[in-house]
């Protein structure tokens, strides 16, 4: 399969996925009184995914972008690691909680996509992987009042 066909296929599938997110988000509800409901975030993300994928599909069909003949094995392996890390994080969320599963996923993805050698990279990766989920947890639970999945450890 050429990269051009793969681009078309992925764009079409992402449009369907975005629309599905919107549909399920509506079922969860937009608001709960004066606070955002569980469906608001999926609706925003689904709308973004569907819109940007539709633009990508339009550009690909119109020949605006000229893609290379293929991707290297190393790049394909990196993409596979990112996909696997995200799937494993989703699978681990009920057991470890959203915060810890997100930390592990961010660390794995950062290691797979590593661009700079040396110990400074690992310090930056550890800081981002730990601080970001904590900030997001505090933002969603305290500021927005949206509950996040907690694991067996209570995080």
N, CA, C and O of each residue as an XYZ file, in Angstrom:
620
protein
N       0.855     -1.171      0.000
C       0.000      0.000      0.000
C       0.901      1.235      0.000
O       1.846      1.318      0.785
N       0.612      2.180     -0.869
C       1.411      3.400     -0.945
C       1.049      4.332      0.207
O      -0.006      4.204      0.829
N       1.938      5.255      0.466
C       1.695      6.221      1.526
C       0.492      7.104      1.175
O      -0.264      7.509      2.059
N       0.321      7.401     -0.119
C      -0.814      8.215     -0.553
C      -2.141      7.524     -0.215
O      -3.059      8.157      0.306
N      -2.236      6.230     -0.512
C      -3.467      5.480     -0.203
C      -3.656      5.342      1.311
O      -4.775      5.427      1.817
N      -2.568      5.131      2.008
C      -2.637      5.022      3.465
C      -3.134      6.337      4.068
O      -3.935      6.332      5.002
N      -2.663      7.450      3.536
C      -3.111      8.762      4.003
C      -4.614      8.928      3.791
O      -5.315      9.412      4.680
N      -5.105      8.535      2.635
C      -6.538      8.612      2.344
C      -7.340      7.725      3.289
O      -8.366      8.145      3.825
N      -6.869      6.501      3.490
C      -7.569      5.551      4.354
C      -7.617      6.050      5.797
O      -8.671      6.018      6.433
N      -6.487      6.509      6.307
C      -6.435      6.981      7.688
C      -7.323      8.215      7.860
O      -8.027      8.334      8.863
N      -7.296      9.129      6.894
C      -8.152     10.320      6.985
C      -9.628      9.924      7.024
O     -10.391     10.465      7.824
N     -10.031      8.996      6.175
C     -11.431      8.558      6.155
C     -11.807      7.873      7.467
O     -12.882      8.120      8.013
N     -10.930      7.021      7.969
C     -11.213      6.336      9.233
C     -11.266      7.321     10.400
O     -12.082      7.162     11.307
N     -10.412      8.323     10.382
C     -10.430      9.315     11.458
C     -11.681     10.188     11.413
O     -12.163     10.628     12.457
N     -12.210     10.442     10.224
C     -13.482     11.166     10.139
C     -14.578     10.345     10.808
O     -15.369     10.878     11.586
N     -14.625      9.071     10.512
C     -15.626      8.185     11.119
C     -15.433      8.126     12.641
O     -16.404      8.174     13.396
N     -14.182      8.023     13.078
C     -13.892      7.975     14.509
C     -14.312      9.277     15.195
O     -14.899      9.242     16.276
N     -14.017     10.422     14.577
C     -14.406     11.709     15.139
C     -15.909     11.840     15.267
O     -16.412     12.333     16.276
N     -16.626     11.401     14.249
C     -18.091     11.445     14.296
C     -18.637     10.513     15.380
O     -19.618     10.836     16.050
N     -17.997      9.366     15.545
C     -18.408      8.435     16.607
C     -18.186      9.068     17.981
O     -19.025      8.927     18.871
N     -17.054      9.770     18.158
C     -16.794     10.445     19.432
C     -17.866     11.504     19.716
O     -18.337     11.635     20.846
N     -18.240     12.248     18.691
C     -19.289     13.254     18.858
C     -20.597     12.582     19.277
O     -21.268     13.039     20.202
N     -20.951     11.506     18.596
C     -22.199     10.794     18.885
C     -22.215     10.268     20.328
O     -23.207     10.423     21.040
N     -21.115      9.648     20.745
C     -21.087      9.118     22.112
C     -21.021     10.239     23.135
O     -21.594     10.117     24.217
N     -20.337     11.325     22.817
C     -20.263     12.453     23.733
C     -21.625     13.066     23.988
O     -21.936     13.466     25.110
N     -22.432     13.140     22.946
C     -23.789     13.674     23.103
C     -24.583     12.797     24.067
O     -25.375     13.298     24.865
N     -24.364     11.486     23.986
C     -25.053     10.561     24.889
C     -24.646     10.735     26.346
O     -25.437     10.447     27.245
N     -23.428     11.203     26.594
C     -22.970     11.423     27.968
C     -23.472     12.739     28.548
O     -23.513     12.913     29.766
N     -23.848     13.648     27.684
C     -24.354     14.941     28.142
C     -23.294     16.022     28.117
O     -22.139     15.801     28.481
N     -23.721     17.206     27.675
C     -22.786     18.329     27.571
C     -22.529     19.002     28.909
O     -21.390     19.339     29.232
N     -23.574     19.194     29.678
C     -23.441     19.916     30.939
C     -24.160     19.161     32.047
O     -25.143     18.459     31.810
N     -23.649     19.321     33.255
C     -24.306     18.809     34.452
C     -24.509     20.002     35.377
O     -23.662     20.312     36.214
N     -25.626     20.651     35.212
C     -25.862     21.896     35.944
C     -25.002     22.999     35.354
O     -25.157     23.367     34.190
N     -24.087     23.528     36.174
C     -23.203     24.598     35.702
C     -21.801     24.108     35.381
O     -20.932     24.908     35.035
N     -21.569     22.808     35.489
C     -20.241     22.255     35.185
C     -20.293     21.454     33.897
O     -21.349     20.948     33.516
N     -19.151     21.339     33.224
C     -19.119     20.540     31.997
C     -19.461     19.084     32.282
O     -19.023     18.511     33.279
N     -20.239     18.508     31.403
C     -20.601     17.111     31.545
C     -19.534     16.201     30.966
O     -18.558     16.664     30.375
N     -19.725     14.922     31.138
C     -18.749     13.932     30.668
C     -18.628     13.912     29.155
O     -17.622     13.435     28.630
N     -19.625     14.417     28.439
C     -19.593     14.370     26.989
C     -18.954     15.575     26.325
O     -18.707     15.549     25.119
N     -18.679     16.636     27.083
C     -18.142     17.847     26.465
C     -16.774     17.605     25.830
O     -16.552     17.982     24.679
N     -15.873     16.993     26.555
C     -14.522     16.757     26.036
C     -14.545     15.837     24.817
O     -13.888     16.156     23.825
N     -15.267     14.708     24.836
C     -15.321     13.886     23.617
C     -15.923     14.622     22.420
O     -15.508     14.390     21.284
N     -16.887     15.499     22.658
C     -17.480     16.252     21.549
C     -16.454     17.224     20.964
O     -16.339     17.341     19.744
N     -15.712     17.918     21.820
C     -14.691     18.856     21.336
C     -13.600     18.107     20.576
O     -13.218     18.512     19.478
N     -13.098     17.019     21.152
C     -12.038     16.247     20.503
C     -12.555     15.607     19.218
O     -11.869     15.643     18.197
N     -13.745     15.023     19.249
C     -14.314     14.393     18.059
C     -14.528     15.386     16.933
O     -14.269     15.080     15.769
N     -15.001     16.578     17.278
C     -15.190     17.616     16.264
C     -13.855     18.013     15.642
O     -13.754     18.187     14.427
N     -12.842     18.154     16.476
C     -11.513     18.517     15.976
C     -10.952     17.429     15.069
O     -10.433     17.720     13.992
N     -11.054     16.184     15.501
C     -10.539     15.070     14.703
C     -11.265     14.983     13.366
O     -10.627     14.846     12.322
N     -12.597     15.063     13.389
C     -13.372     14.950     12.159
C     -13.074     16.110     11.206
O     -12.908     15.895     10.005
N     -13.004     17.332     11.728
C     -12.750     18.500     10.882
C     -11.355     18.451     10.264
O     -11.204     18.618      9.054
N     -10.346     18.224     11.086
C      -8.974     18.192     10.565
C      -8.758     17.018      9.614
O      -8.005     17.142      8.649
N      -9.398     15.894      9.868
C      -9.276     14.746      8.968
C      -9.992     15.010      7.652
O      -9.529     14.580      6.595
N     -11.120     15.714      7.709
C     -11.819     16.073      6.472
C     -10.958     17.017      5.628
O     -10.910     16.890      4.405
N     -10.285     17.956      6.280
C      -9.370     18.847      5.558
C      -8.232     18.045      4.949
O      -7.862     18.272      3.797
N      -7.672     17.108      5.711
C      -6.592     16.261      5.202
C      -7.075     15.418      4.019
O      -6.362     15.272      3.027
N      -8.273     14.868      4.123
C      -8.823     14.064      3.031
C      -9.021     14.918      1.783
O      -8.694     14.487      0.678
N      -9.548     16.113      1.952
C      -9.751     17.031      0.826
C      -8.412     17.360      0.154
O      -8.303     17.344     -1.072
N      -7.398     17.658      0.973
C      -6.086     17.984      0.422
C      -5.463     16.785     -0.284
O      -4.823     16.940     -1.324
N      -5.646     15.594      0.276
C      -5.084     14.392     -0.334
C      -5.782     14.071     -1.650
O      -5.128     13.700     -2.625
N      -7.110     14.210     -1.686
C      -7.852     13.937     -2.914
C      -7.560     14.975     -3.995
O      -7.558     14.656     -5.184
N      -7.313     16.219     -3.581
C      -7.030     17.286     -4.531
C      -5.595     17.297     -5.024
O      -5.249     18.084     -5.905
N      -4.758     16.436     -4.471
C      -3.363     16.374     -4.889
C      -2.522     17.532     -4.401
O      -1.468     17.814     -4.970
N      -2.974     18.213     -3.347
C      -2.234     19.354     -2.810
C      -0.911     18.897     -2.212
O       0.104     19.584     -2.329
N      -0.927     17.743     -1.577
C       0.276     17.223     -0.935
C       0.884     16.116     -1.782
O       0.181     15.250     -2.302
N       2.176     16.162     -1.908
C       2.901     15.088     -2.592
C       3.704     14.337     -1.535
O       4.661     14.867     -0.972
N       3.305     13.116     -1.279
C       3.962     12.310     -0.258
C       5.020     11.426     -0.892
O       4.942     11.088     -2.073
N       5.990     11.065     -0.109
C       7.060     10.200     -0.589
C       6.548      8.794     -0.871
O       5.382      8.488     -0.625
N       7.424      7.945     -1.387
C       6.999      6.598     -1.767
C       6.715      5.671     -0.593
O       5.995      4.687     -0.760
N       7.245      5.947      0.562
C       7.011      5.058      1.701
C       7.714      5.561      2.944
O       8.338      6.622      2.933
N       7.608      4.792      4.017
C       8.273      5.153      5.263
C       9.285      4.077      5.597
O       9.150      2.923      5.191
N      10.299      4.475      6.345
C      11.339      3.520      6.713
C      10.834      2.577      7.799
O       9.839      2.852      8.468
N      11.525      1.486      7.955
C      11.156      0.527      8.997
C      11.263      1.130     10.383
O      10.467      0.811     11.266
N      12.250      2.005     10.579
C      12.429      2.647     11.883
C      11.239      3.558     12.209
O      10.751      3.566     13.339
N      10.778      4.319     11.222
C       9.626      5.196     11.440
C       8.359      4.385     11.684
O       7.532      4.762     12.514
N       8.203      3.283     10.973
C       7.043      2.420     11.189
C       7.079      1.814     12.594
O       6.042      1.690     13.247
N       8.266      1.440     13.052
C       8.391      0.882     14.400
C       8.039      1.931     15.456
O       7.387      1.614     16.451
N       8.469      3.178     15.243
C       8.119      4.255     16.176
C       6.603      4.458     16.228
O       6.026      4.615     17.304
N       5.975      4.452     15.067
C       4.512      4.597     15.029
C       3.841      3.438     15.754
O       2.859      3.632     16.469
N       4.373      2.230     15.568
C       3.823      1.058     16.247
C       3.947      1.159     17.756
O       3.033      0.770     18.484
N       5.070      1.677     18.231
C       5.270      1.841     19.675
C       4.294      2.870     20.233
O       3.733      2.670     21.310
N       4.088      3.964     19.514
C       3.147      4.997     19.973
C       1.734      4.418     20.054
O       1.032      4.626     21.043
N       1.322      3.700     19.023
C      -0.013      3.092     19.014
C      -0.154      2.089     20.154
O      -1.160      2.081     20.863
N       0.860      1.246     20.324
C       0.827      0.245     21.400
C       0.777      0.914     22.772
O       0.038      0.468     23.650
N       1.558      1.984     22.967
C       1.572      2.683     24.260
C       0.202      3.270     24.573
O      -0.262      3.200     25.711
N      -0.443      3.847     23.569
C      -1.772      4.420     23.790
C      -2.805      3.338     24.099
O      -3.633      3.506     24.994
N      -2.759      2.238     23.367
C      -3.701      1.147     23.623
C      -3.492      0.528     25.007
O      -4.453      0.229     25.716
N      -2.239      0.344     25.375
C      -1.935     -0.224     26.698
C      -2.375      0.746     27.798
O      -2.883      0.315     28.832
N      -2.182      2.054     27.583
C      -2.615      3.043     28.581
C      -4.124      2.998     28.772
O      -4.615      3.071     29.898
N      -4.859      2.878     27.672
C      -6.319      2.784     27.780
C      -6.705      1.514     28.525
O      -7.615      1.534     29.354
N      -6.029      0.422     28.240
C      -6.319     -0.849     28.901
C      -5.962     -0.794     30.391
O      -6.660     -1.387     31.214
N      -4.886     -0.088     30.741
C      -4.447     -0.021     32.137
C      -5.205      1.006     32.977
O      -5.152      0.950     34.205
N      -5.900      1.927     32.347
C      -6.581      3.000     33.082
C      -7.511      2.496     34.181
O      -7.472      3.047     35.281
N      -8.351      1.475     33.948
C      -9.209      1.016     35.055
C      -8.421      0.425     36.229
O      -8.913      0.420     37.357
N      -7.226     -0.064     35.980
C      -6.433     -0.704     37.025
C      -5.495      0.282     37.726
O      -5.361      0.250     38.949
N      -4.844      1.157     36.949
C      -3.870      2.090     37.512
C      -4.425      3.493     37.708
O      -3.847      4.291     38.446
N      -5.530      3.800     37.061
C      -6.085      5.146     37.096
C      -5.557      5.957     35.930
O      -4.536      5.631     35.324
N      -6.278      7.015     35.637
C      -5.929      7.851     34.499
C      -4.550      8.499     34.656
O      -3.788      8.581     33.693
N      -4.235      8.955     35.865
C      -2.992      9.683     36.067
C      -1.760      8.801     35.842
O      -0.853      9.187     35.105
N      -1.720      7.648     36.455
C      -0.550      6.779     36.332
C      -0.454      6.191     34.922
O       0.642      6.101     34.369
N      -1.583      5.792     34.335
C      -1.567      5.256     32.972
C      -1.069      6.306     31.982
O      -0.336      5.982     31.047
N      -1.466      7.564     32.186
C      -1.013      8.645     31.313
C       0.472      8.905     31.487
O       1.180      9.146     30.510
N       0.946      8.858     32.714
C       2.382      9.035     32.961
C       3.200      7.982     32.232
O       4.195      8.296     31.579
N       2.776      6.737     32.347
C       3.506      5.650     31.695
C       3.455      5.774     30.175
O       4.456      5.539     29.498
N       2.294      6.143     29.640
C       2.166      6.306     28.189
C       3.052      7.436     27.689
O       3.720      7.291     26.664
N       3.067      8.563     28.402
C       3.907      9.686     27.983
C       5.378      9.308     28.013
O       6.130      9.695     27.119
N       5.800      8.564     29.019
C       7.198      8.140     29.104
C       7.553      7.195     27.955
O       8.606      7.340     27.333
N       6.685      6.238     27.677
C       6.953      5.280     26.594
C       6.995      5.975     25.235
O       7.865      5.684     24.414
N       6.068      6.883     25.000
C       6.037      7.603     23.726
C       7.263      8.511     23.605
O       7.870      8.604     22.538
N       7.619      9.170     24.690
C       8.818     10.017     24.674
C      10.076      9.229     24.378
O      10.942      9.688     23.633
N      10.179      8.048     24.957
C      11.348      7.198     24.675
C      11.364      6.736     23.218
O      12.421      6.676     22.590
N      10.205      6.415     22.698
C      10.133      5.944     21.304
C      10.482      7.054     20.319
O      11.111      6.797     19.293
N      10.081      8.274     20.623
C      10.293      9.390     19.699
C      11.511     10.236     20.062
O      11.684     11.334     19.532
N      12.321      9.751     20.927
C      13.487     10.476     21.444
C      14.291     11.137     20.335
O      14.649     10.499     19.345
N      14.566     12.419     20.512
C      15.293     13.169     19.492
C      16.676     13.611     19.936
O      17.519     13.943     19.102
N      16.915     13.618     21.226
C      18.226     14.067     21.699
C      18.835     13.037     22.641
O      18.128     12.453     23.462
N      20.131     12.812     22.529
C      20.799     11.856     23.422
C      21.174     12.519     24.750
O      21.139     13.742     24.883
N      21.524     11.708     25.698
C      22.042     12.230     26.950
C      21.041     12.234     28.084
O      19.843     12.036     27.884
N      21.562     12.466     29.291
C      20.725     12.422     30.494
C      19.749     13.588     30.607
O      18.734     13.463     31.293
N      20.022     14.711     29.959
C      19.121     15.857     30.037
C      17.751     15.491     29.468
O      16.722     15.923     29.986
N      17.747     14.698     28.408
C      16.485     14.265     27.816
C      15.646     13.493     28.833
O      14.442     13.723     28.942
N      16.268     12.584     29.573
C      15.537     11.763     30.538
C      14.977     12.607     31.683
O      13.897     12.315     32.196
N      15.699     13.643     32.084
C      15.200     14.544     33.125
C      13.976     15.299     32.607
O      12.968     15.412     33.305
N      14.068     15.813     31.384
C      12.936     16.526     30.784
C      11.733     15.599     30.620
O      10.605     15.973     30.942
N      11.981     14.390     30.116
C      10.899     13.428     29.909
C      10.231     13.058     31.225
O       9.003     13.005     31.306
N      11.024     12.804     32.247
C      10.453     12.457     33.553
C       9.622     13.618     34.101
O       8.535     13.409     34.639
N      10.133     14.830     33.965
C       9.400     15.995     34.473
C       8.066     16.167     33.748
O       7.031     16.364     34.384
N       8.094     16.093     32.436
C       6.861     16.272     31.662
C       5.892     15.124     31.928
O       4.689     15.349     32.059
N       6.400     13.900     32.010
C       5.540     12.732     32.212
C       4.884     12.724     33.586
O       3.799     12.164     33.746
N       5.514     13.327     34.567
C       4.944     13.359     35.917
C       4.085     14.602     36.134
O       2.984     14.509     36.677
N       4.579     15.755     35.716
C       3.891     17.013     36.017
C       2.611     17.185     35.202
O       1.595     17.621     35.744
N       2.641     16.853     33.915
C       1.469     17.072     33.059
C       0.221     16.329     33.547
O      -0.827     16.963     33.674
N       0.272     15.016     33.829
C      -0.940     14.345     34.316
C      -1.441     14.892     35.658
O      -2.646     14.910     35.907
N      -0.524     15.334     36.515
C      -0.940     15.899     37.801
C      -1.691     17.209     37.578
O      -2.738     17.436     38.183
N      -1.159     18.071     36.710
C      -1.831     19.340     36.407
C      -3.194     19.081     35.775
O      -4.179     19.725     36.136
N      -3.253     18.140     34.833
C      -4.527     17.838     34.181
C      -5.535     17.255     35.170
O      -6.722     17.575     35.105
N      -5.076     16.409     36.076
C      -5.963     15.852     37.097
C      -6.540     16.968     37.974
O      -7.743     17.005     38.234
N      -5.677     17.869     38.420
C      -6.148     18.978     39.246
C      -7.088     19.886     38.454
O      -8.087     20.363     38.992
N      -6.779     20.122     37.199
C      -7.619     20.965     36.361
C      -9.005     20.362     36.182
O     -10.014     21.041     36.375
N      -9.053     19.077     35.811
C     -10.348     18.449     35.556
C     -11.151     18.252     36.829
O     -12.348     18.539     36.846
N     -10.529     17.771     37.892
C     -11.294     17.475     39.100
C     -11.631     18.713     39.919
O     -12.761     18.855     40.387
N     -10.674     19.600     40.096
C     -10.904     20.739     40.996
C     -11.530     21.931     40.285
O     -12.491     22.517     40.784
N     -10.994     22.294     39.127
C     -11.493     23.482     38.448
C     -12.770     23.207     37.672
O     -13.727     23.977     37.757
N     -12.793     22.114     36.915
C     -13.954     21.805     36.079
C     -14.973     20.892     36.766
O     -16.130     20.837     36.350
N     -14.557     20.187     37.797
C     -15.463     19.282     38.497
C     -15.798     18.026     37.712
O     -16.841     17.408     37.930
N     -14.905     17.646     36.789
C     -15.130     16.449     35.967
C     -14.343     15.301     36.574
O     -13.119     15.388     36.680
N     -15.008     14.232     36.975
C     -14.284     13.099     37.568
C     -13.435     12.374     36.526
O     -13.803     12.283     35.355
N     -12.303     11.869     36.974
C     -11.431     11.066     36.112
C     -11.350      9.664     36.683
O     -11.519      9.469     37.887
N     -11.091      8.680     35.819
C     -11.007      7.304     36.310
C      -9.872      7.122     37.322
O      -8.743      7.561     37.102
N     -10.199      6.476     38.414
C      -9.191      6.170     39.446
C      -8.943      4.672     39.432
O      -9.855      3.877     39.204
N      -7.730      4.311     39.672
C      -7.355      2.911     39.661
C      -7.450      2.287     41.037
O      -8.017      2.862     41.966
N      -6.888      1.110     41.142
C      -6.918      0.369     42.406
C      -6.146      1.077     43.513
O      -6.438      0.894     44.695
N      -5.150      1.894     43.125
C      -4.353      2.619     44.112
C      -5.006      3.938     44.527
O      -4.516      4.605     45.438
N      -6.095      4.318     43.877
C      -6.798      5.533     44.236
C      -6.368      6.779     43.492
O      -6.831      7.876     43.803
N      -5.464      6.625     42.487
C      -4.988      7.800     41.723
C      -5.758      7.935     40.442
O      -5.507      8.857     39.665
